[in-house]
Amino acid sequence: MIKREHILLLRNLCWAGVIFFLCAIPSSSIPDPKLNIPHLDKVVHFGMFFIMSILLCSGLRYQTKLSLRGCYLIAIGFSFAYGGMIEILQYKYFHR
């Protein structure tokens, strides 16, 4: 039987992989949704990293005795760091 801790870790790693994949593919490969929403890409990025923060926070809350504020700070900090790393990788390696 798989432990819940391992499921939470796998869930977070899979979501981080999805974010990495979506941020690494060229924008020309993504179909245009035909929506006239200003800065839609920013909204999508915020949504992806918001979900990542929620998943990380729930995993931390289950596995540690950190306060809810501590879980939020770690999850948001990690999401910012991961997003920054992806931005650097996009600039250095995925720049088209």
N, C-alpha and C positions, 0 to 999 in steps of 0.2 A: 504494500500500500504506500502510495506517495504521501509524504508529509505535506502539511499545509504550507510550511515555510518554503518548501521547494516549489510548490505551485505558485506562490506569490512571487518568488524570484524569477521563475520562468515567464510568468505573465509580464513582469517589468522588463525583462530582457527582450521578449518578443516585441513589446511596444516600442522599446528603444530601437530595435531593428527596423520596424515599420517606419519610424520617423527618419532614420538614417537613409533608408531606401528612397522614401518620397523626396527627401531633400537632395539626394545625390543624382536622381534622374534629371535629364535636361528638361527645361520648361517647355520646349517644343514638343516633347513626348506626352505632355499632359493635355487632354482635350479641353477646349474652351467651353466652360459651362454656360455661355451665352447669358450670363447674369451681369447686369450693369450695377454692380456694387463696388463703390470705391474702396481700394485697398483690400480686396478680397483675400489676396495672398497673406496679408498680415493677420487677418481674422483666422484663417486656416492654421497658420503657424501658432497663433495664440492658443487655439483650440487643441492642437496636438500636444503642446507642452503643458497646457492646463490638465489634460487627461493624464499625462505622465506624472505631474505633481500629485494628483489625486491617488493614482496607483501607488506611487512611492510612499505617500503619507499613510495610506491604509496598511501597507506592508510594514512600515516602521512602527506604526501604532500597535500592530499585532505582535511583532517580534521583540519589541523593546519596552522599557518602562519610561520612555521619554514622555514629557508633557505634550499636549496637543500643539502648543506653540513651537516647541522644539522640533516636532515632526514637520510642521509647516515650514519652518526655517530651513531645515535640511533638504526637504523635498524641493522647495523653490530654488534654493541655492544650487542644488545638483542640476535642476532643469536649466537654469541660466548657464551653468558651466557647460553642460552638454550642448545646448544651443550655440554657445560661443565657439565651442570646438567644431561644430558642424559648419558654422560660418567661415572659420579659418580654413577648413578642408575644402569648402566650396570655392573660396578665393584661390587657394594654392593648386588644387587638383581638378576640381570640377568646373572651373571657369571656362566658358565657351565663348 
